[in-house]
Amino acid sequence: MRMHVEALYGHGDRSRVESINDWRGGIAPRFYLGRTNEGNLWRFRSDLQDEVCEELEGLCNDEPSITTEAPRHRDEYVRILSRSAPVESVWTGPAYWFSQEIASTYETLAINQSNAHLLRNGLEDWVPDVSHQQPFMAVIENGHAVSVCASVRITKAAHEAGVETVQSHRRRGHALQVVLSWAHAVKTLGAIPLYSTSDENLASQSVAARLNLPMYGVDFHVS
């Protein structure tokens, strides 16, 4: 969980989060809570007032180490944060990791600047990311990428997966193939491949289930 949160956000003084760990930047949530069966971890954004952080931390210390239900103080976190500014979103979702060895033989192609044009038939939004989000793997059909998985959050210790499959090519096993290929590439670099998603993204959760990925925790953050 610690490697996960360090991959998600850029940190400043006192372990306060300052930004999303992405080459394009982005504003971090005001409050993050990561829960595992072995303990919890929380972060506050750097611009959050100290007294608000202390109030939230008191509730975090009372939060049980469990991942099978909503946070005990979910409504209180939202209430406290809404006093200083309107709450724009509340996000939750499971987080997984690749705990087993991964074979290297998959029918995928590593995408780089020289072949990024293969994304231009449904996955062109990924083209600017290619040089920044490596490893970047793709399933190719008829000369075009139909499914991709890339490192969308990167630290030396861990990489987070970002996955997309062209609508017309879904439910064919492409996501499984490209995610496994990406995870092998990340492990080759000496880092741990991580995979997280939202509660609402049942298709992404299905990929994790079919890959038999262990769930190590649950994300909860408020923006």
C-alpha positions in Angstrom: 0.0 0.0 0.0 2.9 2.4 0.7 4.4 1.7 -2.7 0.9 2.2 -4.2 0.3 5.6 -2.7 3.8 6.8 -3.6 3.2 5.8 -7.2 -0.1 7.6 -7.3 0.9 10.9 -5.9 3.9 13.3 -5.6 4.7 13.9 -2.0 6.2 17.0 -0.2 6.9 17.9 3.4 5.3 15.8 6.2 4.2 13.2 3.6 1.6 15.6 2.3 0.5 14.9 -1.3 0.9 17.7 -3.8 0.0 16.3 -7.2 -0.9 13.3 -9.2 2.2 11.4 -10.3 1.6 11.8 -14.0 3.8 13.5 -16.7 0.9 15.9 -17.3 0.5 16.7 -13.7 -2.9 17.0 -12.0 -4.3 17.9 -8.6 -4.2 15.3 -5.9 -7.3 14.6 -3.8 -7.6 16.5 -0.6 -7.8 13.2 1.4 -6.7 9.7 0.7 -7.2 6.6 2.8 -5.7 3.2 1.8 -7.0 0.3 3.8 -5.5 -3.2 4.1 -6.0 -6.2 6.4 -2.7 -5.4 8.0 -3.2 -1.7 8.6 -4.2 1.5 7.0 -2.4 4.4 5.5 -3.6 8.0 4.9 -2.5 11.2 3.2 -3.6 14.8 3.2 -3.1 17.3 0.5 -0.5 20.0 1.2 -2.9 22.9 1.2 -5.3 21.3 3.8 -5.3 23.2 7.1 -3.5 21.5 10.0 -6.6 21.5 12.2 -8.6 19.7 9.5 -5.8 17.1 9.1 -5.8 16.5 12.8 -9.5 16.0 12.9 -9.4 13.6 9.9 -6.4 11.7 11.4 -8.3 11.1 14.6 -11.0 9.3 12.6 -8.4 7.4 10.6 -6.8 6.0 13.7 -10.2 4.6 14.6 -10.7 3.0 11.2 -10.6 -0.8 11.3 -8.1 -2.7 9.2 -10.6 -4.3 6.8 -11.3 -4.2 3.1 -14.7 -5.8 2.8 -16.9 -2.9 3.6 -17.0 0.9 3.3 -14.8 3.0 5.7 -16.4 3.3 9.1 -16.2 7.1 9.1 -17.0 7.7 5.4 -19.7 10.3 6.0 -17.6 12.1 8.6 -14.7 12.5 6.3 -16.9 14.1 3.7 -18.6 16.3 6.3 -15.3 17.6 7.6 -13.9 18.3 4.2 -17.1 20.0 3.0 -16.8 22.7 5.7 -13.9 24.3 3.9 -14.8 23.6 0.3 -17.5 21.7 -1.6 -16.7 18.0 -2.1 -16.4 17.4 -5.8 -16.0 13.6 -5.8 -15.7 10.5 -3.6 -13.8 7.6 -5.1 -13.3 4.0 -4.0 -11.9 0.9 -5.5 -9.9 -2.2 -5.0 -6.1 -2.5 -5.5 -4.3 -5.7 -6.7 -0.7 -6.8 -7.3 1.1 -9.5 -9.3 2.4 -11.9 -6.7 3.5 -14.8 -8.9 6.1 -15.2 -11.7 4.8 -14.3 -15.1 5.7 -16.0 -18.4 7.1 -13.9 -21.1 5.5 -15.4 -24.2 2.5 -13.3 -25.3 1.5 -12.1 -28.7 2.0 -8.5 -28.0 4.1 -5.7 -29.2 6.1 -3.1 -27.3 5.0 0.4 -28.3 7.5 3.2 -28.6 7.9 6.4 -30.6 8.9 4.5 -33.7 5.6 2.5 -33.9 3.2 4.8 -32.0 1.2 5.3 -35.2 -0.2 1.8 -34.6 -2.5 3.4 -32.0 -4.2 5.7 -34.5 -7.3 3.6 -35.1 -9.2 3.9 -31.8 -6.5 4.4 -29.2 -5.0 7.6 -30.5 -5.5 9.4 -27.2 -2.6 7.3 -25.9 -0.1 8.6 -28.5 1.2 11.5 -26.4 1.8 9.1 -23.5 4.1 6.7 -25.3 7.4 8.3 -24.4 6.4 8.9 -20.8 4.5 5.7 -19.8 6.9 2.8 -20.4 6.6 -0.1 -20.5 3.8 0.2 -23.1 2.4 -3.0 -24.6 -0.3 -3.6 -27.2 -2.2 -6.4 -28.9 -2.1 -5.8 -32.7 -4.8 -6.9 -35.2 -4.8 -6.1 -38.9 -2.0 -3.5 -38.4 -3.6 -1.6 -35.5 -3.4 -1.7 -31.8 -6.7 -3.0 -30.3 -5.7 -3.2 -26.6 -3.0 -1.5 -24.6 -1.5 -1.6 -21.1 1.1 0.9 -20.0 2.7 2.2 -16.8 0.6 5.2 -16.0 2.1 5.9 -12.5 5.8 5.1 -12.1 8.3 4.9 -9.3 11.5 2.9 -9.0 9.7 0.4 -6.8 6.3 0.0 -8.5 4.4 0.7 -11.6 0.6 1.2 -11.9 -1.2 -0.3 -14.9 -3.5 1.7 -17.3 -5.5 -0.5 -19.6 -7.9 0.1 -22.6 -9.4 -2.1 -25.3 -11.1 -0.8 -28.4 -14.9 -1.2 -27.9 -15.3 -3.5 -30.8 -12.6 -5.9 -29.6 -13.6 -6.3 -26.0 -14.5 -9.7 -24.4 -11.9 -11.5 -26.5 -9.2 -11.9 -23.9 -7.1 -9.1 -25.2 -7.0 -7.2 -21.9 -5.7 -10.3 -20.1 -3.0 -10.9 -22.7 -1.7 -7.3 -22.7 -1.8 -6.8 -19.0 0.2 -10.0 -18.4 2.7 -8.8 -21.0 3.0 -5.4 -19.4 3.4 -7.0 -15.9 6.3 -9.2 -17.2 8.0 -6.1 -18.7 7.7 -4.2 -15.4 9.1 -7.2 -13.4 12.0 -7.3 -15.8 12.8 -3.8 -14.7 12.9 -4.9 -11.1 9.7 -3.1 -10.1 6.4 -4.5 -8.8 3.4 -4.3 -11.2 0.3 -3.0 -9.5 -3.3 -2.9 -10.8 -6.1 -0.8 -9.3 -9.6 0.2 -10.4 -12.9 1.7 -9.2 -15.9 0.0 -7.6 -17.9 0.9 -10.6 -15.5 -0.6 -13.2 -16.8 -4.2 -13.1 -15.0 -5.1 -16.4 -11.6 -4.1 -14.9 -12.4 -6.0 -11.8 -13.2 -9.0 -13.9 -9.8 -8.8 -15.5 -8.1 -8.9 -12.1 -10.3 -11.9 -11.1 -9.4 -13.8 -14.3 -5.8 -13.1 -13.7 -6.1 -14.4 -10.0 -4.6 -11.2 -8.7 -4.5 -10.9 -4.9 -6.3 -7.8 -3.6 -4.0 -6.1 -1.1 -6.2 -3.1 -0.2 -8.9 -0.6 -1.1 -8.5 3.0 -2.1 -10.8 5.8 -0.7 -10.2 9.4 -1.6 -12.1 12.6 -1.5 -11.5 15.6 -3.8 
